[in-house]
Amino acid sequence: MVPTIINGSQVPLDSRDLETCQRVFDDVRKDHHVTKDSDEAEFIASIIISLYRHGVHDPKKLQSMVEAARGLFQPTG
C-alpha cells in the first residue's frame, strides 16, 4: 500500500474549527459593517477558511490577517 500524504488544506474542518472560523467571520463583519449576504462577506469567509486550513488557528491572529488581506487594517496611534 502506498502511503497518502495529506497537507493541512485537505483535512476536513470539524465543529470546533468551524466555530472558530464563524466567530472570526462574525467579528470581522461586525467591526467593518459588512452585510452577511454580500460578495464582500463571501470573500471574507474564503480568506478565513484558507488561512485556517494553512495553520492560522489563533482567532486574534486570524482576524488580524484577514483584515490585512482585505486592506482593512487600521493603524493605531
All heavy atoms as a GROMACS GRO file, in nm:
protein
  607
    1MET      N    1   0.083  -0.118   0.000
    1MET     CA    2   0.000   0.000   0.000
    1MET      C    3   0.088   0.124   0.000
    1MET      O    4   0.184   0.134   0.074
    1MET     CB    5  -0.091  -0.003   0.123
    1MET     CG    6  -0.185   0.109   0.130
    1MET     SD    7  -0.301   0.074   0.265
    1MET     CE    8  -0.385   0.225   0.268
    2VAL      N    9   0.052   0.221  -0.082
    2VAL     CA   10   0.127   0.345  -0.092
    2VAL      C   11   0.068   0.445   0.008
    2VAL      O   12  -0.052   0.469   0.008
    2VAL     CB   13   0.117   0.402  -0.235
    2VAL    CG1   14   0.189   0.535  -0.245
    2VAL    CG2   15   0.170   0.303  -0.336
    3PRO      N   16   0.155   0.502   0.094
    3PRO     CA   17   0.102   0.600   0.191
    3PRO      C   18   0.053   0.726   0.121
    3PRO      O   19   0.109   0.770   0.021
    3PRO     CB   20   0.222   0.630   0.280
    3PRO     CG   21   0.342   0.590   0.202
    3PRO     CD   22   0.297   0.483   0.106
    4THR      N   23  -0.053   0.783   0.173
    4THR     CA   24  -0.109   0.906   0.119
    4THR      C   25  -0.060   1.023   0.203
    4THR      O   26  -0.064   1.018   0.325
    4THR     CB   27  -0.262   0.903   0.124
    4THR    OG1   28  -0.306   0.788   0.051
    4THR    CG2   29  -0.322   1.027   0.064
    5ILE      N   30  -0.015   1.126   0.137
    5ILE     CA   31   0.028   1.247   0.206
    5ILE      C   32  -0.084   1.349   0.193
    5ILE      O   33  -0.126   1.384   0.083
    5ILE     CB   34   0.159   1.302   0.146
    5ILE    CG1   35   0.270   1.200   0.162
    5ILE    CG2   36   0.195   1.435   0.211
    5ILE    CD1   37   0.399   1.237   0.092
    6ILE      N   38  -0.133   1.394   0.307
    6ILE     CA   39  -0.240   1.493   0.308
    6ILE      C   40  -0.184   1.621   0.369
    6ILE      O   41  -0.135   1.620   0.481
    6ILE     CB   42  -0.360   1.444   0.392
    6ILE    CG1   43  -0.416   1.316   0.334
    6ILE    CG2   44  -0.466   1.552   0.402
    6ILE    CD1   45  -0.528   1.256   0.415
    7ASN      N   46  -0.192   1.730   0.293
    7ASN     CA   47  -0.147   1.856   0.352
    7ASN      C   48  -0.262   1.917   0.431
    7ASN      O   49  -0.376   1.875   0.421
    7ASN     CB   50  -0.089   1.951   0.246
    7ASN     CG   51  -0.193   2.010   0.154
    7ASN    OD1   52  -0.308   2.026   0.191
    7ASN    ND2   53  -0.152   2.044   0.034
    8GLY      N   54  -0.230   2.019   0.512
    8GLY     CA   55  -0.329   2.080   0.600
    8GLY      C   56  -0.451   2.134   0.530
    8GLY      O   57  -0.559   2.141   0.586
    9SER      N   58  -0.438   2.173   0.405
    9SER     CA   59  -0.551   2.233   0.336
    9SER      C   60  -0.651   2.129   0.285
    9SER      O   61  -0.756   2.165   0.236
    9SER     CB   62  -0.503   2.320   0.220
    9SER     OG   63  -0.440   2.242   0.123
   10GLN      N   64  -0.620   2.001   0.298
   10GLN     CA   65  -0.710   1.897   0.251
   10GLN      C   66  -0.785   1.827   0.364
   10GLN      O   67  -0.873   1.747   0.339
   10GLN     CB   68  -0.630   1.791   0.172
   10GLN     CG   69  -0.571   1.846   0.044
   10GLN     CD   70  -0.481   1.743  -0.023
   10GLN    OE1   71  -0.423   1.658   0.043
   10GLN    NE2   72  -0.471   1.752  -0.153
   11VAL      N   73  -0.751   1.858   0.487
   11VAL     CA   74  -0.815   1.794   0.602
   11VAL      C   75  -0.948   1.862   0.629
   11VAL      O   76  -0.956   1.985   0.634
   11VAL     CB   77  -0.724   1.805   0.726
   11VAL    CG1   78  -0.791   1.748   0.849
   11VAL    CG2   79  -0.591   1.735   0.700
   12PRO      N   80  -1.056   1.785   0.645
   12PRO     CA   81  -1.187   1.845   0.673
   12PRO      C   82  -1.187   1.920   0.806
   12PRO      O   83  -1.118   1.881   0.901
   12PRO     CB   84  -1.283   1.727   0.680
   12PRO     CG   85  -1.209   1.610   0.627
   12PRO     CD   86  -1.063   1.641   0.637
   13LEU      N   87  -1.263   2.027   0.814
   13LEU     CA   88  -1.275   2.102   0.938
   13LEU      C   89  -1.379   2.037   1.027
   13LEU      O   90  -1.484   1.995   0.979
   13LEU     CB   91  -1.316   2.247   0.908
   13LEU     CG   92  -1.222   2.326   0.818
   13LEU    CD1   93  -1.279   2.465   0.793
   13LEU    CD2   94  -1.083   2.335   0.874
   14ASP      N   95  -1.351   2.031   1.157
   14ASP     CA   96  -1.451   1.975   1.249
   14ASP      C   97  -1.532   2.089   1.310
   14ASP      O   98  -1.513   2.206   1.276
   14ASP     CB   99  -1.384   1.887   1.356
   14ASP     CG  100  -1.294   1.963   1.452
   14ASP    OD1  101  -1.310   2.086   1.469
   14ASP    OD2  102  -1.207   1.898   1.514
   15SER      N  103  -1.623   2.057   1.399
   15SER     CA  104  -1.715   2.157   1.453
   15SER      C  105  -1.641   2.266   1.531
   15SER      O  106  -1.680   2.384   1.526
   15SER     CB  107  -1.822   2.093   1.541
   15SER     OG  108  -1.762   2.027   1.650
   16ARG      N  109  -1.533   2.232   1.601
   16ARG     CA  110  -1.456   2.334   1.674
   16ARG      C  111  -1.388   2.429   1.576
   16ARG      O  112  -1.383   2.550   1.599
   16ARG     CB  113  -1.353   2.269   1.765
   16ARG     CG  114  -1.415   2.199   1.886
   16ARG     CD  115  -1.309   2.125   1.959
   16ARG     NE  116  -1.250   2.031   1.862
   16ARG     CZ  117  -1.186   1.921   1.892
   16ARG    NH1  118  -1.168   1.889   2.015
   16ARG    NH2  119  -1.137   1.842   1.798
   17ASP      N  120  -1.336   2.374   1.467
   17ASP     CA  121  -1.273   2.458   1.365
   17ASP      C  122  -1.375   2.555   1.307
   17ASP      O  123  -1.348   2.675   1.292
   17ASP     CB  124  -1.217   2.373   1.250
   17ASP     CG  125  -1.110   2.275   1.294
   17ASP    OD1  126  -1.034   2.304   1.389
   17ASP    OD2  127  -1.101   2.167   1.232
   18LEU      N  128  -1.492   2.503   1.274
   18LEU     CA  129  -1.598   2.585   1.216
   18LEU      C  130  -1.647   2.692   1.313
   18LEU      O  131  -1.677   2.805   1.272
   18LEU     CB  132  -1.714   2.499   1.168
   18LEU     CG  133  -1.680   2.407   1.051
   18LEU    CD1  134  -1.798   2.315   1.021
   18LEU    CD2  135  -1.641   2.487   0.928
   19GLU      N  136  -1.652   2.660   1.442
   19GLU     CA  137  -1.692   2.759   1.543
   19GLU      C  138  -1.592   2.875   1.547
   19GLU      O  139  -1.632   2.992   1.554
   19GLU     CB  140  -1.701   2.695   1.681
   19GLU     CG  141  -1.821   2.606   1.700
   19GLU     CD  142  -1.818   2.532   1.834
   19GLU    OE1  143  -1.742   2.572   1.924
   19GLU    OE2  144  -1.893   2.434   1.846
   20THR      N  145  -1.464   2.842   1.542
   20THR     CA  146  -1.361   2.946   1.542
   20THR      C  147  -1.373   3.033   1.418
   20THR      O  148  -1.372   3.157   1.426
   20THR     CB  149  -1.220   2.883   1.548
   20THR    OG1  150  -1.207   2.808   1.669
   20THR    CG2  151  -1.111   2.988   1.542
   21CYS      N  152  -1.386   2.970   1.303
   21CYS     CA  153  -1.399   3.045   1.177
   21CYS      C  154  -1.524   3.132   1.178
   21CYS      O  155  -1.520   3.248   1.134
   21CYS     CB  156  -1.401   2.949   1.058
   21CYS     SG  157  -1.243   2.867   1.029
   22GLN      N  158  -1.635   3.079   1.228
   22GLN     CA  159  -1.760   3.155   1.234
   22GLN      C  160  -1.746   3.276   1.325
   22GLN      O  161  -1.792   3.386   1.291
   22GLN     CB  162  -1.875   3.066   1.284
   22GLN     CG  163  -2.010   3.136   1.287
   22GLN     CD  164  -2.061   3.168   1.149
   22GLN    OE1  165  -2.069   3.080   1.065
   22GLN    NE2  166  -2.096   3.293   1.124
   23ARG      N  167  -1.682   3.257   1.439
   23ARG     CA  168  -1.664   3.367   1.534
   23ARG      C  169  -1.580   3.479   1.472
   23ARG      O  170  -1.614   3.598   1.481
   23ARG     CB  171  -1.599   3.314   1.663
   23ARG     CG  172  -1.596   3.412   1.776
   23ARG     CD  173  -1.557   3.349   1.909
   23ARG     NE  174  -1.439   3.263   1.904
   23ARG     CZ  175  -1.441   3.130   1.914
   23ARG    NH1  176  -1.554   3.066   1.929
   23ARG    NH2  177  -1.329   3.060   1.909
   24VAL      N  178  -1.471   3.442   1.404
   24VAL     CA  179  -1.387   3.541   1.338
   24VAL      C  180  -1.465   3.610   1.226
   24VAL      O  181  -1.460   3.733   1.212
   24VAL     CB  182  -1.256   3.477   1.285
   24VAL    CG1  183  -1.178   3.575   1.199
   24VAL    CG2  184  -1.171   3.427   1.400
   25PHE      N  185  -1.538   3.534   1.147
   25PHE     CA  186  -1.621   3.589   1.040
   25PHE      C  187  -1.719   3.692   1.095
   25PHE      O  188  -1.729   3.804   1.043
   25PHE     CB  189  -1.695   3.475   0.969
   25PHE     CG  190  -1.793   3.519   0.865
   25PHE    CD1  191  -1.749   3.565   0.742
   25PHE    CD2  192  -1.929   3.513   0.888
   25PHE    CE1  193  -1.840   3.606   0.644
   25PHE    CE2  194  -2.020   3.552   0.792
   25PHE     CZ  195  -1.975   3.599   0.669
   26ASP      N  196  -1.789   3.657   1.202
   26ASP     CA  197  -1.887   3.747   1.261
   26ASP      C  198  -1.820   3.874   1.315
   26ASP      O  199  -1.872   3.985   1.297
   26ASP     CB  200  -1.964   3.677   1.373
   26ASP     CG  201  -2.057   3.568   1.322
   26ASP    OD1  202  -2.092   3.570   1.201
   26ASP    OD2  203  -2.094   3.481   1.403
   27ASP      N  204  -1.704   3.859   1.378
   27ASP     CA  205  -1.632   3.974   1.433
   27ASP      C  206  -1.584   4.069   1.323
   27ASP      O  207  -1.598   4.190   1.334
   27ASP     CB  208  -1.513   3.930   1.518
   27ASP     CG  209  -1.555   3.866   1.650
   27ASP    OD1  210  -1.674   3.878   1.689
   27ASP    OD2  211  -1.469   3.802   1.713
   28VAL      N  212  -1.528   4.014   1.216
   28VAL     CA  213  -1.480   4.098   1.106
   28VAL      C  214  -1.598   4.170   1.041
   28VAL      O  215  -1.590   4.291   1.015
   28VAL     CB  216  -1.402   4.015   1.001
   28VAL    CG1  217  -1.371   4.099   0.878
   28VAL    CG2  218  -1.273   3.960   1.060
   29ARG      N  219  -1.705   4.100   1.017
   29ARG     CA  220  -1.823   4.162   0.956
   29ARG      C  221  -1.876   4.275   1.042
   29ARG      O  222  -1.906   4.384   0.994
   29ARG     CB  223  -1.934   4.059   0.936
   29ARG     CG  224  -1.923   3.976   0.813
   29ARG     CD  225  -2.049   3.895   0.783
   29ARG     NE  226  -2.130   3.856   0.898
   29ARG     CZ  227  -2.236   3.925   0.942
   29ARG    NH1  228  -2.276   4.034   0.884
   29ARG    NH2  229  -2.304   3.881   1.047
   30LYS      N  230  -1.889   4.248   1.173
   30LYS     CA  231  -1.942   4.348   1.265
   30LYS      C  232  -1.849   4.469   1.272
   30LYS      O  233  -1.896   4.583   1.262
   30LYS     CB  234  -1.959   4.287   1.404
   30LYS     CG  235  -2.018   4.384   1.507
   30LYS     CD  236  -2.024   4.321   1.644
   30LYS     CE  237  -1.882   4.312   1.693
   30LYS     NZ  238  -1.856   4.289   1.830
   31ASP      N  239  -1.721   4.446   1.286
   31ASP     CA  240  -1.624   4.555   1.300
   31ASP      C  241  -1.618   4.644   1.177
   31ASP      O  242  -1.584   4.762   1.187
   31ASP     CB  243  -1.484   4.500   1.328
   31ASP     CG  244  -1.472   4.436   1.466
   31ASP    OD1  245  -1.566   4.450   1.548
   31ASP    OD2  246  -1.369   4.371   1.491
   32HIS      N  247  -1.649   4.588   1.059
   32HIS     CA  248  -1.635   4.664   0.935
   32HIS      C  249  -1.767   4.682   0.860
   32HIS      O  250  -1.769   4.719   0.743
   32HIS     CB  251  -1.530   4.597   0.846
   32HIS     CG  252  -1.396   4.592   0.914
   32HIS    ND1  253  -1.316   4.702   0.928
   32HIS    CD2  254  -1.332   4.490   0.977
   32HIS    CE1  255  -1.207   4.669   0.995
   32HIS    NE2  256  -1.214   4.541   1.026
   33HIS      N  257  -1.878   4.657   0.932
   33HIS     CA  258  -2.013   4.684   0.880
   33HIS      C  259  -2.038   4.618   0.744
   33HIS      O  260  -2.082   4.681   0.649
   33HIS     CB  261  -2.040   4.834   0.872
   33HIS     CG  262  -2.005   4.906   0.999
   33HIS    ND1  263  -2.079   4.895   1.114
   33HIS    CD2  264  -1.899   4.987   1.030
   33HIS    CE1  265  -2.023   4.966   1.210
   33HIS    NE2  266  -1.914   5.023   1.162
   34VAL      N  267  -2.009   4.488   0.738
   34VAL     CA  268  -2.028   4.411   0.615
   34VAL      C  269  -2.153   4.326   0.632
   34VAL      O  270  -2.166   4.253   0.731
   34VAL     CB  271  -1.905   4.320   0.587
   34VAL    CG1  272  -1.929   4.232   0.466
   34VAL    CG2  273  -1.779   4.405   0.570
   35THR      N  274  -2.246   4.335   0.537
   35THR     CA  275  -2.367   4.255   0.547
   35THR      C  276  -2.336   4.107   0.519
   35THR      O  277  -2.248   4.076   0.439
   35THR     CB  278  -2.476   4.304   0.449
   35THR    OG1  279  -2.425   4.297   0.317
   35THR    CG2  280  -2.519   4.446   0.482
   36LYS      N  281  -2.412   4.022   0.584
   36LYS     CA  282  -2.386   3.878   0.582
   36LYS      C  283  -2.397   3.816   0.442
   36LYS      O  284  -2.325   3.723   0.410
   36LYS     CB  285  -2.480   3.808   0.679
   36LYS     CG  286  -2.444   3.664   0.705
   36LYS     CD  287  -2.531   3.607   0.815
   36LYS     CE  288  -2.481   3.472   0.857
   36LYS     NZ  289  -2.552   3.422   0.973
   37ASP      N  290  -2.487   3.866   0.360
   37ASP     CA  291  -2.512   3.804   0.230
   37ASP      C  292  -2.442   3.876   0.114
   37ASP      O  293  -2.474   3.852  -0.001
   37ASP     CB  294  -2.662   3.799   0.202
   37ASP     CG  295  -2.734   3.709   0.302
   37ASP    OD1  296  -2.673   3.610   0.346
   37ASP    OD2  297  -2.850   3.738   0.335
   38SER      N  298  -2.345   3.960   0.145
   38SER     CA  299  -2.277   4.036   0.040
   38SER      C  300  -2.160   3.958  -0.021
   38SER      O  301  -2.112   3.860   0.036
   38SER     CB  302  -2.224   4.168   0.098
   38SER     OG  303  -2.120   4.142   0.191
   39ASP      N  304  -2.116   4.003  -0.138
   39ASP     CA  305  -1.997   3.944  -0.201
   39ASP      C  306  -1.876   3.962  -0.112
   39ASP      O  307  -1.788   3.876  -0.104
   39ASP     CB  308  -1.971   4.008  -0.337
   39ASP     CG  309  -2.074   3.968  -0.441
   39ASP    OD1  310  -2.142   3.865  -0.423
   39ASP    OD2  311  -2.084   4.040  -0.543
   40GLU      N  312  -1.870   4.076  -0.044
   40GLU     CA  313  -1.758   4.103   0.045
   40GLU      C  314  -1.753   4.002   0.160
   40GLU      O  315  -1.647   3.953   0.196
   40GLU     CB  316  -1.770   4.245   0.100
   40GLU     CG  317  -1.649   4.292   0.176
   40GLU     CD  318  -1.657   4.439   0.214
   40GLU    OE1  319  -1.756   4.506   0.181
   40GLU    OE2  320  -1.562   4.485   0.277
   41ALA      N  321  -1.869   3.967   0.214
   41ALA     CA  322  -1.875   3.867   0.322
   41ALA      C  323  -1.828   3.730   0.271
   41ALA      O  324  -1.758   3.658   0.341
   41ALA     CB  325  -2.016   3.857   0.377
   42GLU      N  326  -1.865   3.699   0.149
   42GLU     CA  327  -1.821   3.572   0.089
   42GLU      C  328  -1.669   3.569   0.075
   42GLU      O  329  -1.604   3.468   0.101
   42GLU     CB  330  -1.887   3.557  -0.048
   42GLU     CG  331  -1.909   3.415  -0.088
   42GLU     CD  332  -1.996   3.406  -0.213
   42GLU    OE1  333  -2.113   3.446  -0.208
   42GLU    OE2  334  -1.942   3.357  -0.313
   43PHE      N  335  -1.612   3.682   0.035
   43PHE     CA  336  -1.467   3.693   0.021
   43PHE      C  337  -1.399   3.679   0.157
   43PHE      O  338  -1.298   3.609   0.170
   43PHE     CB  339  -1.432   3.827  -0.045
   43PHE     CG  340  -1.287   3.843  -0.076
   43PHE    CD1  341  -1.220   3.754  -0.159
   43PHE    CD2  342  -1.215   3.948  -0.023
   43PHE    CE1  343  -1.085   3.768  -0.188
   43PHE    CE2  344  -1.080   3.964  -0.052
   43PHE     CZ  345  -1.016   3.875  -0.134
   44ILE      N  346  -1.455   3.744   0.259
   44ILE     CA  347  -1.401   3.732   0.396
   44ILE      C  348  -1.401   3.586   0.440
   44ILE      O  349  -1.302   3.536   0.493
   44ILE     CB  350  -1.482   3.818   0.494
   44ILE    CG1  351  -1.461   3.966   0.466
   44ILE    CG2  352  -1.448   3.785   0.639
   44ILE    CD1  353  -1.558   4.058   0.539
   45ALA      N  354  -1.512   3.518   0.416
   45ALA     CA  355  -1.523   3.377   0.456
   45ALA      C  356  -1.418   3.291   0.386
   45ALA      O  357  -1.355   3.205   0.449
   45ALA     CB  358  -1.663   3.325   0.425
   46SER      N  359  -1.397   3.316   0.258
   46SER     CA  360  -1.298   3.234   0.186
   46SER      C  361  -1.156   3.260   0.236
   46SER      O  362  -1.076   3.167   0.244
   46SER     CB  363  -1.308   3.258   0.035
   46SER     OG  364  -1.266   3.387   0.000
   47ILE      N  365  -1.126   3.384   0.273
   47ILE     CA  366  -0.995   3.415   0.329
   47ILE      C  367  -0.977   3.344   0.463
   47ILE      O  368  -0.873   3.283   0.490
   47ILE     CB  369  -0.976   3.567   0.347
   47ILE    CG1  370  -0.970   3.637   0.212
   47ILE    CG2  371  -0.847   3.597   0.424
   47ILE    CD1  372  -0.976   3.789   0.221
   48ILE      N  373  -1.079   3.349   0.547
   48ILE     CA  374  -1.073   3.285   0.679
   48ILE      C  375  -1.048   3.135   0.665
   48ILE      O  376  -0.959   3.080   0.729
   48ILE     CB  377  -1.202   3.311   0.760
   48ILE    CG1  378  -1.210   3.459   0.798
   48ILE    CG2  379  -1.209   3.221   0.883
   48ILE    CD1  380  -1.344   3.502   0.854
   49ILE      N  381  -1.126   3.071   0.581
   49ILE     CA  382  -1.111   2.926   0.563
   49ILE      C  383  -0.973   2.892   0.508
   49ILE      O  384  -0.906   2.799   0.555
   49ILE     CB  385  -1.221   2.870   0.472
   49ILE    CG1  386  -1.359   2.887   0.537
   49ILE    CG2  387  -1.195   2.724   0.436
   49ILE    CD1  388  -1.378   2.812   0.666
   50SER      N  389  -0.927   2.968   0.411
   50SER     CA  390  -0.796   2.942   0.352
   50SER      C  391  -0.685   2.957   0.456
   50SER      O  392  -0.598   2.869   0.467
   50SER     CB  393  -0.773   3.038   0.235
   50SER     OG  394  -0.646   3.017   0.179
   51LEU      N  395  -0.686   3.065   0.531
   51LEU     CA  396  -0.583   3.086   0.633
   51LEU      C  397  -0.591   2.977   0.741
   51LEU      O  398  -0.489   2.925   0.786
   51LEU     CB  399  -0.599   3.224   0.697
   51LEU     CG  400  -0.558   3.342   0.610
   51LEU    CD1  401  -0.602   3.474   0.675
   51LEU    CD2  402  -0.408   3.342   0.587
   52TYR      N  403  -0.713   2.942   0.781
   52TYR     CA  404  -0.730   2.840   0.885
   52TYR      C  405  -0.674   2.706   0.837
   52TYR      O  406  -0.604   2.637   0.910
   52TYR     CB  407  -0.878   2.826   0.922
   52TYR     CG  408  -0.896   2.753   1.053
   52TYR    CD1  409  -0.901   2.823   1.172
   52TYR    CD2  410  -0.907   2.614   1.056
   52TYR    CE1  411  -0.917   2.757   1.293
   52TYR    CE2  412  -0.923   2.547   1.176
   52TYR     CZ  413  -0.927   2.619   1.294
   52TYR     OH  414  -0.940   2.552   1.413
   53ARG      N  415  -0.703   2.671   0.715
   53ARG     CA  416  -0.655   2.544   0.659
   53ARG      C  417  -0.503   2.542   0.645
   53ARG      O  418  -0.443   2.437   0.641
   53ARG     CB  419  -0.719   2.517   0.524
   53ARG     CG  420  -0.863   2.476   0.532
   53ARG     CD  421  -0.915   2.442   0.394
   53ARG     NE  422  -1.050   2.395   0.398
   53ARG     CZ  423  -1.084   2.267   0.415
   53ARG    NH1  424  -0.993   2.176   0.431
   53ARG    NH2  425  -1.211   2.232   0.415
   54HIS      N  426  -0.442   2.661   0.639
   54HIS     CA  427  -0.297   2.669   0.628
   54HIS      C  428  -0.230   2.692   0.763
   54HIS      O  429  -0.115   2.732   0.770
   54HIS     CB  430  -0.257   2.776   0.526
   54HIS     CG  431  -0.278   2.729   0.386
   54HIS    ND1  432  -0.398   2.749   0.319
   54HIS    CD2  433  -0.198   2.659   0.303
   54HIS    CE1  434  -0.388   2.694   0.199
   54HIS    NE2  435  -0.269   2.639   0.187
   55GLY      N  436  -0.305   2.670   0.871
   55GLY     CA  437  -0.243   2.666   1.003
   55GLY      C  438  -0.264   2.786   1.093
   55GLY      O  439  -0.211   2.788   1.204
   56VAL      N  440  -0.337   2.886   1.050
   56VAL     CA  441  -0.362   3.002   1.136
   56VAL      C  442  -0.488   2.970   1.218
   56VAL      O  443  -0.599   2.984   1.168
   56VAL     CB  444  -0.381   3.132   1.054
   56VAL    CG1  445  -0.401   3.250   1.147
   56VAL    CG2  446  -0.263   3.154   0.961
   57HIS      N  447  -0.469   2.927   1.343
   57HIS     CA  448  -0.582   2.884   1.426
   57HIS      C  449  -0.613   2.979   1.540
   57HIS      O  450  -0.718   2.968   1.602
   57HIS     CB  451  -0.557   2.744   1.481
   57HIS     CG  452  -0.551   2.641   1.373
   57HIS    ND1  453  -0.507   2.513   1.396
   57HIS    CD2  454  -0.581   2.646   1.240
   57HIS    CE1  455  -0.511   2.443   1.283
   57HIS    NE2  456  -0.555   2.523   1.188
   58ASP      N  457  -0.524   3.070   1.572
   58ASP     CA  458  -0.548   3.166   1.679
   58ASP      C  459  -0.647   3.272   1.628
   58ASP      O  460  -0.620   3.338   1.527
   58ASP     CB  461  -0.417   3.232   1.721
   58ASP     CG  462  -0.440   3.339   1.824
   58ASP    OD1  463  -0.460   3.304   1.942
   58ASP    OD2  464  -0.438   3.459   1.788
   59PRO      N  465  -0.763   3.287   1.694
   59PRO     CA  466  -0.866   3.379   1.644
   59PRO      C  467  -0.817   3.523   1.625
   59PRO      O  468  -0.851   3.587   1.526
   59PRO     CB  469  -0.976   3.372   1.750
   59PRO     CG  470  -0.958   3.238   1.813
   59PRO     CD  471  -0.810   3.212   1.811
   60LYS      N  472  -0.739   3.575   1.718
   60LYS     CA  473  -0.691   3.713   1.707
   60LYS      C  474  -0.596   3.728   1.588
   60LYS      O  475  -0.606   3.826   1.512
   60LYS     CB  476  -0.622   3.757   1.835
   60LYS     CG  477  -0.718   3.779   1.949
   60LYS     CD  478  -0.646   3.824   2.073
   60LYS     CE  479  -0.746   3.839   2.188
   60LYS     NZ  480  -0.681   3.884   2.310
   61LYS      N  481  -0.507   3.633   1.573
   61LYS     CA  482  -0.413   3.638   1.460
   61LYS      C  483  -0.488   3.620   1.328
   61LYS      O  484  -0.461   3.688   1.230
   61LYS     CB  485  -0.306   3.530   1.476
   61LYS     CG  486  -0.198   3.539   1.373
   61LYS     CD  487  -0.083   3.446   1.404
   61LYS     CE  488   0.027   3.466   1.302
   61LYS     NZ  489   0.142   3.382   1.330
   62LEU      N  490  -0.584   3.530   1.328
   62LEU     CA  491  -0.664   3.505   1.209
   62LEU      C  492  -0.740   3.632   1.168
   62LEU      O  493  -0.737   3.672   1.051
   62LEU     CB  494  -0.762   3.390   1.236
   62LEU     CG  495  -0.844   3.337   1.122
   62LEU    CD1  496  -0.757   3.288   1.008
   62LEU    CD2  497  -0.932   3.222   1.170
   63GLN      N  498  -0.803   3.698   1.265
   63GLN     CA  499  -0.876   3.820   1.234
   63GLN      C  500  -0.781   3.928   1.182
   63GLN      O  501  -0.811   3.995   1.084
   63GLN     CB  502  -0.952   3.872   1.355
   63GLN     CG  503  -1.031   3.998   1.323
   63GLN     CD  504  -1.128   4.037   1.432
   63GLN    OE1  505  -1.154   3.962   1.524
   63GLN    NE2  506  -1.183   4.157   1.420
   64SER      N  507  -0.668   3.942   1.244
   64SER     CA  508  -0.571   4.043   1.201
   64SER      C  509  -0.524   4.017   1.058
   64SER      O  510  -0.514   4.109   0.976
   64SER     CB  511  -0.452   4.042   1.298
   64SER     OG  512  -0.351   4.127   1.254
   65MET      N  513  -0.497   3.891   1.027
   65MET     CA  514  -0.450   3.857   0.893
   65MET      C  515  -0.561   3.875   0.789
   65MET      O  516  -0.534   3.919   0.677
   65MET     CB  517  -0.397   3.713   0.890
   65MET     CG  518  -0.267   3.699   0.968
   65MET     SD  519  -0.206   3.530   0.970
   65MET     CE  520  -0.143   3.519   0.804
   66VAL      N  521  -0.684   3.845   0.826
   66VAL     CA  522  -0.797   3.864   0.734
   66VAL      C  523  -0.812   4.013   0.704
   66VAL      O  524  -0.828   4.053   0.589
   66VAL     CB  525  -0.927   3.806   0.792
   66VAL    CG1  526  -1.048   3.849   0.712
   66VAL    CG2  527  -0.918   3.655   0.798
   67GLU      N  528  -0.807   4.095   0.807
   67GLU     CA  529  -0.820   4.239   0.788
   67GLU      C  530  -0.706   4.294   0.702
   67GLU      O  531  -0.728   4.377   0.614
   67GLU     CB  532  -0.827   4.310   0.922
   67GLU     CG  533  -0.957   4.280   0.995
   67GLU     CD  534  -0.961   4.331   1.137
   67GLU    OE1  535  -0.853   4.362   1.194
   67GLU    OE2  536  -1.071   4.338   1.193
   68ALA      N  537  -0.586   4.246   0.725
   68ALA     CA  538  -0.472   4.292   0.645
   68ALA      C  539  -0.487   4.246   0.500
   68ALA      O  540  -0.460   4.323   0.407
   68ALA     CB  541  -0.342   4.238   0.704
   69ALA      N  542  -0.534   4.125   0.481
   69ALA     CA  543  -0.552   4.072   0.346
   69ALA      C  544  -0.659   4.149   0.271
   69ALA      O  545  -0.652   4.165   0.149
   69ALA     CB  546  -0.589   3.924   0.351
   70ARG      N  547  -0.755   4.200   0.341
   70ARG     CA  548  -0.864   4.276   0.279
   70ARG      C  549  -0.833   4.424   0.268
   70ARG      O  550  -0.910   4.499   0.213
   70ARG     CB  551  -0.990   4.262   0.363
   70ARG     CG  552  -1.047   4.121   0.361
   70ARG     CD  553  -1.188   4.119   0.410
   70ARG     NE  554  -1.271   4.203   0.326
   70ARG     CZ  555  -1.315   4.322   0.360
   70ARG    NH1  556  -1.284   4.378   0.474
   70ARG    NH2  557  -1.390   4.392   0.278
   71GLY      N  558  -0.724   4.470   0.326
   71GLY     CA  559  -0.693   4.611   0.323
   71GLY      C  560  -0.772   4.690   0.426
   71GLY      O  561  -0.785   4.811   0.415
   72LEU      N  562  -0.821   4.622   0.528
   72LEU     CA  563  -0.900   4.688   0.632
   72LEU      C  564  -0.817   4.724   0.754
   72LEU      O  565  -0.870   4.775   0.851
   72LEU     CB  566  -1.016   4.598   0.677
   72LEU     CG  567  -1.126   4.578   0.576
   72LEU    CD1  568  -1.228   4.478   0.629
   72LEU    CD2  569  -1.196   4.708   0.544
   73PHE      N  570  -0.691   4.693   0.748
   73PHE     CA  571  -0.606   4.719   0.864
   73PHE      C  572  -0.609   4.868   0.897
   73PHE      O  573  -0.587   4.952   0.811
   73PHE     CB  574  -0.462   4.675   0.836
   73PHE     CG  575  -0.371   4.698   0.950
   73PHE    CD1  576  -0.375   4.616   1.062
   73PHE    CD2  577  -0.282   4.804   0.950
   73PHE    CE1  578  -0.290   4.638   1.169
   73PHE    CE2  579  -0.196   4.826   1.056
   73PHE     CZ  580  -0.201   4.743   1.167
   74GLN      N  581  -0.640   4.898   1.021
   74GLN     CA  582  -0.646   5.037   1.064
   74GLN      C  583  -0.534   5.062   1.162
   74GLN      O  584  -0.536   5.010   1.274
   74GLN     CB  585  -0.780   5.065   1.129
   74GLN     CG  586  -0.897   5.048   1.035
   74GLN     CD  587  -1.029   5.067   1.105
   74GLN    OE1  588  -1.036   5.084   1.225
   74GLN    NE2  589  -1.136   5.063   1.029
   75PRO      N  590  -0.432   5.139   1.122
   75PRO     CA  591  -0.320   5.166   1.212
   75PRO      C  592  -0.368   5.238   1.339
   75PRO      O  593  -0.461   5.318   1.334
   75PRO     CB  594  -0.228   5.258   1.131
   75PRO     CG  595  -0.284   5.265   0.995
   75PRO     CD  596  -0.422   5.206   0.996
   76THR      N  597  -0.307   5.206   1.449
   76THR     CA  598  -0.341   5.272   1.575
   76THR      C  599  -0.242   5.385   1.600
   76THR      O  600  -0.128   5.379   1.559
   76THR     CB  601  -0.337   5.174   1.695
   76THR    OG1  602  -0.208   5.115   1.700
   76THR    CG2  603  -0.443   5.067   1.678
   77GLY      N  604  -0.289   5.484   1.671
   77GLY     CA  605  -0.197   5.590   1.712
   77GLY      C  606  -0.210   5.705   1.630
   77GLY      O  607  -0.187   5.797   1.586
   0.00000   0.00000   0.00000
